[in-house]
């Protein structure tokens, strides 16, 4: 398995963003506020089923492109 870049941390068998700031990079304040109103939604992409630190989405619910880790891009591409 390829090693993740320094933006990602390995915790309990899953990749996670290293910090909230890294996870939310590129997400507008307006979207963060909208998604943060519902505690079940991820503040990064706005979807349910995971938390901000676990988010692997390529775009937000509104279609904003999100940053991805190099290991994720390599696995998909």
BAVOZA-282623 format. One record per residue: x, y, z of N, C-alpha, C in turn; residue number from 0; residue in one letter. Coordinates in Angstrom, 2 decimals, padded with zeros to 5 digits. Atoms other than C-alpha are relative to their C-alpha. Layout:
BEGIN
+---------+---------+---------+---------+---------+---------+---------+---------+---------+-----+------+
|     n.X |     n.Y |     n.Z |    ca.X |    ca.Y |    ca.Z |     c.X |     c.Y |     c.Z |  nr | rest |
+---------+---------+---------+---------+---------+---------+---------+---------+---------+-----+------+
|       X |       Y |       Z |       X |       Y |       Z |       X |       Y |       Z | NUM |    A |
...
+---------+---------+---------+---------+---------+---------+---------+---------+---------+-----+------+
***
This chain:
BEGIN
+---------+---------+---------+---------+---------+---------+---------+---------+---------+-----+------+
|     n.X |     n.Y |     n.Z |    ca.X |    ca.Y |    ca.Z |     c.X |     c.Y |     c.Z |  nr | rest |
+---------+---------+---------+---------+---------+---------+---------+---------+---------+-----+------+
|  000.84 | -001.18 |  000.00 |  000.00 |  000.00 |  000.00 |  000.88 |  001.24 |  000.00 |   0 |    X |
| -000.76 | -001.25 |  000.08 |  001.32 |  003.43 | -000.93 | -000.21 |  000.84 |  001.25 |   1 |    X |
|  000.09 | -000.85 | -001.18 |  002.06 |  005.76 |  001.97 | -000.78 |  001.28 | -000.32 |   2 |    X |
|  000.74 | -001.24 |  000.23 | -000.32 |  008.74 |  002.33 |  000.91 |  001.20 |  000.11 |   3 |    X |
| -000.78 | -001.23 | -000.16 |  000.96 |  012.28 |  001.99 | -000.24 |  000.56 |  001.39 |   4 |    X |
|  000.05 | -000.51 | -001.38 |  001.41 |  014.41 |  005.12 | -001.33 |  000.67 |  000.35 |   5 |    X |
|  001.30 | -000.59 | -000.28 | -002.10 |  015.88 |  004.78 | -000.93 | -000.98 |  000.69 |   6 |    X |
|  000.86 |  001.04 | -000.55 | -003.60 |  012.58 |  005.94 |  000.66 | -000.68 |  001.19 |   7 |    X |
| -000.48 |  000.75 | -001.16 | -003.26 |  010.73 |  009.23 | -000.70 | -001.35 |  000.04 |   8 |    X |
|  000.56 |  001.35 | -000.09 | -003.85 |  007.03 |  009.83 | -000.45 | -000.25 |  001.43 |   9 |    X |
|  000.55 |  000.24 | -001.33 | -006.15 |  006.40 |  012.81 | -000.96 | -001.16 | -000.05 |  10 |    X |
|  000.94 |  001.10 | -000.14 | -007.82 |  003.12 |  013.66 | -000.41 | -000.68 | -001.29 |  11 |    X |
|  000.31 |  000.72 |  001.22 | -007.65 |  001.63 |  010.19 | -000.65 |  000.83 | -001.09 |  12 |    X |
|  000.60 | -000.87 |  001.01 | -009.03 |  004.63 |  008.27 |  000.89 |  001.21 | -000.22 |  13 |    X |
| -000.68 | -001.26 |  000.25 | -007.51 |  007.62 |  006.58 | -000.89 |  001.15 |  000.47 |  14 |    X |
|  000.70 | -001.18 | -000.48 | -008.48 |  010.93 |  008.14 |  000.81 |  001.24 | -000.36 |  15 |    X |
| -000.70 | -001.26 |  000.16 | -007.64 |  014.55 |  007.49 |  000.77 |  000.28 |  001.29 |  16 |    X |
| -000.84 | -000.28 | -001.16 | -004.87 |  015.73 |  009.83 | -000.56 |  001.07 |  000.92 |  17 |    X |
|  000.61 | -001.04 | -000.82 | -006.84 |  018.77 |  011.04 | -001.28 |  000.48 | -000.67 |  18 |    X |
|  001.25 | -000.55 |  000.55 | -010.19 |  020.49 |  010.59 |  000.31 |  001.01 | -001.10 |  19 |    X |
| -000.37 | -001.01 |  000.99 | -008.48 |  023.32 |  008.69 |  000.38 | -000.63 | -001.34 |  20 |    X |
| -000.37 |  000.70 |  001.22 | -006.97 |  020.88 |  006.17 | -001.22 | -000.59 | -000.69 |  21 |    X |
|  001.20 |  000.63 |  000.55 | -010.28 |  019.08 |  005.71 | -000.90 |  001.03 | -000.68 |  22 |    X |
|  000.92 | -001.01 |  000.51 | -012.18 |  022.31 |  005.09 |  000.62 |  000.94 | -001.03 |  23 |    X |
| -000.66 | -000.85 |  000.98 | -009.64 |  023.90 |  002.74 | -000.76 | -000.06 | -001.32 |  24 |    X |
|  000.72 | -000.07 |  001.26 | -011.48 |  025.08 | -000.37 | -001.52 |  000.01 |  000.13 |  25 |    X |
|  001.45 | -000.03 | -000.24 | -014.95 |  024.91 |  001.21 | -000.37 |  001.40 |  000.49 |  26 |    X |
|  000.37 | -001.37 | -000.36 | -016.63 |  028.31 |  001.39 | -000.58 |  000.05 |  001.41 |  27 |    X |
|  000.55 | -000.20 | -001.34 | -017.62 |  029.72 |  004.77 | -001.51 | -000.20 | -000.03 |  28 |    X |
|  001.46 |  000.15 |  000.13 | -021.22 |  029.82 |  003.53 | -000.39 | -001.48 |  000.01 |  29 |    X |
|  000.29 |  001.43 |  000.02 | -021.18 |  026.09 |  002.78 |  000.28 | -000.64 |  001.36 |  30 |    X |
| -000.32 |  000.55 | -001.31 | -019.48 |  025.27 |  006.09 | -001.11 |  000.31 |  001.00 |  31 |    X |
|  001.07 | -000.39 | -000.92 | -022.16 |  027.19 |  007.99 | -001.28 | -000.76 | -000.31 |  32 |    X |
|  001.20 |  000.74 |  000.40 | -024.96 |  025.54 |  005.99 |  000.09 | -001.46 |  000.43 |  33 |    X |
| -000.16 |  001.42 | -000.32 | -023.60 |  022.01 |  006.45 |  000.12 | -000.23 |  001.49 |  34 |    X |
| -000.20 |  000.12 | -001.44 | -022.74 |  022.63 |  010.11 | -001.27 |  000.13 |  000.81 |  35 |    X |
|  001.27 | -000.15 | -000.72 | -026.37 |  023.36 |  011.02 | -000.59 | -001.36 |  000.39 |  36 |    X |
|  000.49 |  001.34 | -000.30 | -027.21 |  019.65 |  010.91 |  001.17 | -000.84 |  000.51 |  37 |    X |
| -001.11 |  000.74 | -000.60 | -025.00 |  017.61 |  013.24 |  000.27 | -001.33 | -000.68 |  38 |    X |
| -000.20 |  001.26 |  000.71 | -025.48 |  014.52 |  011.06 |  000.75 |  000.18 | -001.31 |  39 |    X |
| -000.67 | -000.27 |  001.28 | -023.92 |  016.21 |  008.01 |  001.49 |  000.22 |  000.19 |  40 |    X |
| -001.42 | -000.31 |  000.05 | -020.25 |  016.34 |  007.14 |  000.14 |  001.48 | -000.34 |  41 |    X |
| -000.19 | -001.42 |  000.25 | -019.09 |  019.98 |  007.28 |  000.80 |  000.25 | -001.27 |  42 |    X |
| -000.84 | -000.14 |  001.20 | -016.80 |  019.35 |  004.30 | -000.82 | -000.15 | -001.28 |  43 |    X |
|  000.74 |  000.26 |  001.24 | -019.17 |  017.89 |  001.69 | -001.51 |  000.19 |  000.15 |  44 |    X |
|  001.42 | -000.20 | -000.23 | -022.61 |  018.28 |  003.32 | -000.83 | -001.26 | -000.03 |  45 |    X |
|  000.73 |  001.27 |  000.06 | -023.52 |  014.61 |  003.10 |  000.00 | -000.69 |  001.37 |  46 |    X |
|  000.07 |  000.74 | -001.26 | -024.47 |  012.20 |  005.89 |  000.78 | -001.30 | -000.13 |  47 |    X |
| -000.65 |  001.31 |  000.01 | -022.83 |  008.92 |  006.89 |  001.46 |  000.02 |  000.41 |  48 |    X |
| -001.40 | -000.12 | -000.43 | -019.40 |  010.23 |  007.92 |  000.22 |  001.38 |  000.60 |  49 |    X |
| -000.37 | -001.28 | -000.60 | -017.69 |  013.07 |  009.76 |  001.02 |  000.72 | -000.87 |  50 |    X |
| -000.91 | -000.85 |  000.78 | -015.56 |  015.90 |  008.39 |  001.38 | -000.62 | -000.13 |  51 |    X |
| -001.35 |  000.56 |  000.03 | -012.27 |  014.20 |  009.32 |  000.10 | -001.26 | -000.87 |  52 |    X |
|  000.01 |  001.23 |  000.78 | -013.31 |  011.05 |  007.41 | -000.41 |  000.22 | -001.46 |  53 |    X |
|  000.59 | -000.30 |  001.30 | -014.55 |  012.79 |  004.25 |  000.95 | -000.30 | -001.16 |  54 |    X |
| -000.76 |  000.39 |  001.18 | -013.34 |  011.33 |  000.95 | -000.64 |  000.56 | -001.28 |  55 |    X |
|  000.75 | -000.50 |  001.15 | -015.72 |  013.26 | -001.35 |  000.86 |  000.83 | -000.95 |  56 |    X |
| -000.68 | -000.79 |  001.01 | -014.54 |  014.83 | -004.58 | -000.65 |  001.37 | -000.18 |  57 |    X |
|  000.67 | -001.29 |  000.08 | -017.12 |  017.64 | -004.40 | -001.06 |  000.10 |  001.10 |  58 |    X |
|  001.02 | -000.23 | -001.02 | -019.63 |  019.21 | -002.03 | -001.37 | -000.31 | -000.57 |  59 |    X |
|  001.39 |  000.21 |  000.41 | -023.37 |  018.71 | -002.15 | -000.42 |  001.03 | -001.04 |  60 |    X |
|  000.30 | -001.07 |  000.95 | -023.52 |  022.01 | -004.08 |  000.85 | -000.06 | -001.27 |  61 |    X |
| -000.82 |  000.15 |  001.20 | -020.87 |  020.87 | -006.58 |  001.37 |  000.64 |  000.04 |  62 |    X |
| -001.33 | -000.59 | -000.13 | -017.79 |  022.71 | -005.28 |  001.05 | -001.11 |  000.02 |  63 |    X |
| -001.07 |  001.00 |  000.04 | -014.64 |  020.71 | -006.14 |  000.81 |  000.05 |  001.29 |  64 |    X |
| -000.77 |  000.10 | -001.24 | -012.73 |  019.48 | -003.08 |  001.38 | -000.58 | -000.29 |  65 |    X |
| -001.34 |  000.56 |  000.10 | -009.05 |  018.68 | -002.62 | -000.04 | -001.48 |  000.35 |  66 |    X |
| -000.11 |  001.41 | -000.34 | -008.13 |  015.01 | -002.56 |  001.46 | -000.32 |  000.27 |  67 |    X |
| -001.37 |  000.43 | -000.31 | -005.08 |  013.24 | -001.19 |  000.60 | -000.69 | -001.22 |  68 |    X |
| -000.67 |  000.60 |  001.15 | -002.49 |  012.01 | -003.68 | -000.25 | -001.50 | -000.09 |  69 |    X |
|  000.25 |  001.44 |  000.04 | -003.07 |  008.35 | -002.68 | -001.40 | -000.29 | -000.54 |  70 |    X |
|  001.36 |  000.21 |  000.49 | -006.80 |  008.71 | -003.42 | -000.06 |  000.22 | -001.51 |  71 |    X |
| -000.02 | -000.29 |  001.44 | -006.18 |  010.25 | -006.86 |  000.68 | -001.16 | -000.74 |  72 |    X |
| -000.72 |  001.10 |  000.63 | -003.67 |  007.47 | -007.70 | -000.86 | -001.26 | -000.05 |  73 |    X |
|  000.83 |  001.20 | -000.05 | -006.14 |  004.77 | -006.65 | -001.16 |  000.07 | -001.01 |  74 |    X |
|  001.13 | -000.18 |  000.91 | -008.93 |  006.21 | -008.81 |  000.48 |  000.13 | -001.43 |  75 |    X |
| -000.50 | -000.30 |  001.35 | -006.86 |  007.39 | -011.80 |  000.79 | -001.07 | -000.56 |  76 |    X |
+---------+---------+---------+---------+---------+---------+---------+---------+---------+-----+------+
***
